[in-house]
Amino acid sequence: QVQLVESGGGVVQPGGSLRLSCVASGISAMDYAMGWYRQAPGKQREFVVVTRGGMMNYADSAKGRFTISRDDAKNTVYLQMNSLKSKDTAVYYCNAHRDSDDFWGQGTQVIVSA
């Protein structure tokens, strides 16, 4: 059974930082494209960043502020988020994708508020 478990969300002030984690089980994350998506209240889920091999692709909204990294020994992917803005408030989801396989975590809430 494949599981992706996110953690690290919370409430942070504008300008602050958070690091999200996604621990994968049932798959080897290094064999998948691992990504982060987010869904703000009343909006559709949107792409944030994806990594596979040495490639990283960021949404424009994430460039320069967010950094994806992975620890293959721990089967874990991280999302370091800096200079957070109120518009970053959303539920953040981890995704693992390969061919026809597409797995999602349950999400972790990020609230950016003064």
C-alpha positions as CSV (number, residue, x, y, z in Angstrom):
1,Q,0.0,0.0,0.0
2,V,1.4,3.4,-1.0
3,Q,1.2,6.2,1.4
4,L,2.5,9.8,1.3
5,V,2.4,11.5,4.6
6,E,2.9,15.3,4.8
7,S,3.8,17.3,7.8
8,G,5.2,20.6,8.8
9,G,2.3,22.9,8.1
10,G,1.1,25.5,10.5
11,V,0.5,29.2,11.1
12,V,3.2,31.6,10.2
13,Q,3.4,35.4,9.9
14,P,4.0,37.0,6.5
15,G,7.7,36.9,5.7
16,G,8.2,33.8,7.7
17,S,9.4,30.3,6.8
18,L,8.1,26.7,7.0
19,R,9.6,23.4,5.9
20,L,7.1,20.7,4.8
21,S,8.0,17.1,4.7
22,C,6.6,14.2,2.7
23,V,7.5,10.7,3.8
24,A,6.7,8.0,1.2
25,S,6.1,4.3,1.9
26,G,5.2,1.5,-0.4
27,I,7.2,3.1,-3.2
28,S,10.8,4.2,-3.8
29,A,10.4,8.0,-4.1
30,M,13.6,8.2,-6.2
31,D,11.8,6.2,-8.9
32,Y,9.0,8.8,-9.2
33,A,8.6,12.4,-10.0
34,M,7.9,13.9,-6.6
35,G,6.0,17.2,-6.4
36,W,4.1,19.6,-4.3
37,Y,0.7,21.1,-5.1
38,R,-1.5,23.4,-3.2
39,Q,-5.2,24.2,-2.9
40,A,-6.4,27.5,-1.5
41,P,-9.9,27.9,-0.2
42,G,-12.4,28.2,-3.1
43,K,-9.7,27.5,-5.7
44,Q,-8.5,24.6,-7.8
45,R,-5.4,22.6,-6.8
46,E,-2.4,24.2,-8.5
47,F,1.2,23.0,-9.2
48,V,4.0,24.3,-7.0
49,V,7.1,22.3,-7.8
50,V,8.3,18.9,-9.1
51,T,11.6,17.1,-9.0
52,R,12.8,14.0,-10.8
53,G,16.4,13.0,-11.0
54,G,18.4,16.2,-11.1
55,M,15.6,18.2,-12.6
56,M,13.5,20.7,-10.7
57,N,10.6,22.7,-12.1
58,Y,9.0,25.5,-10.2
59,A,5.8,27.4,-10.7
60,D,6.4,31.1,-11.1
61,S,4.8,31.8,-7.8
62,A,7.4,29.6,-6.1
63,K,10.5,30.7,-7.9
64,G,13.1,32.3,-5.6
65,R,11.2,31.6,-2.4
66,F,10.5,27.8,-2.3
67,T,13.1,25.0,-2.6
68,I,12.4,21.4,-3.1
69,S,14.9,18.8,-1.9
70,R,14.9,15.1,-1.3
71,D,16.6,12.6,1.0
72,D,16.4,9.3,-0.8
73,A,17.8,7.4,2.1
74,K,14.8,8.5,4.1
75,N,12.4,8.3,1.2
76,T,11.4,11.8,2.0
77,V,10.8,15.0,0.0
78,Y,11.0,18.5,1.5
79,L,9.6,21.9,0.6
80,Q,11.4,24.8,2.2
81,M,9.2,27.9,1.9
82,N,10.7,31.3,2.7
83,S,9.3,34.8,2.5
84,L,5.8,33.5,2.9
85,K,2.9,35.6,1.8
86,S,-0.8,35.6,2.7
87,K,-1.5,34.2,-0.8
88,D,0.5,31.1,0.0
89,T,-2.2,30.1,2.4
90,A,-3.4,26.7,1.2
91,V,-3.5,23.0,1.9
92,Y,-0.2,21.6,0.5
93,Y,-0.2,18.1,-1.1
94,C,2.6,15.8,-1.9
95,N,2.4,13.9,-5.2
96,A,4.3,10.9,-6.6
97,H,3.9,10.3,-10.3
98,R,5.2,7.7,-12.7
99,D,3.6,6.5,-15.9
100,S,0.0,5.7,-15.0
101,D,0.7,5.8,-11.2
102,D,-0.4,8.9,-9.4
103,F,-0.4,9.0,-5.6
104,W,-1.4,11.8,-3.3
105,G,-1.0,12.6,0.4
106,Q,-3.7,13.9,2.7
107,G,-2.3,17.4,2.7
108,T,-1.0,19.7,5.4
109,Q,-2.4,23.2,6.1
110,V,-0.3,26.3,5.7
111,I,-1.8,29.6,7.0
112,V,0.1,32.8,6.5
113,S,-1.4,35.5,8.6
114,A,-0.4,38.4,10.8
